[in-house]
Amino acid sequence: MFWIQVMRNEKSESPKLGIIASRRFGGAVDRNRAKRRIREVFRRNQASFPKGIDLVVLPRTALLKASFSSLEQNFVDAVGKACSSS
């Protein structure tokens, strides 16, 4: 559904999100829909993420077909795994 990278940022008080959706992903409608879905998942779960991290997310086309609840669960799990391993 997506590729995610977590970076530590000691200067930051709250988690930050960056989304990279190039034209290779699809048309403007698909790119914007994917970015909106990722932003909403991030907004809803921002309090549960550790402070001082920067997230970079590259959406994949499967993200558009997945239900929002499965996307949210996968995103939270991926961030948790990435933060615990670094």
Secondary structure, DSSP 8 states (H G I E B T S, - for coil): -EEEEEEE-TT-SS-EEEE---TTT--HHHHHHHHHHHHHHHHHHGGGS-SSEEEEEEE-THHHHS-HHHHHHHHHHHHHHHHHH-
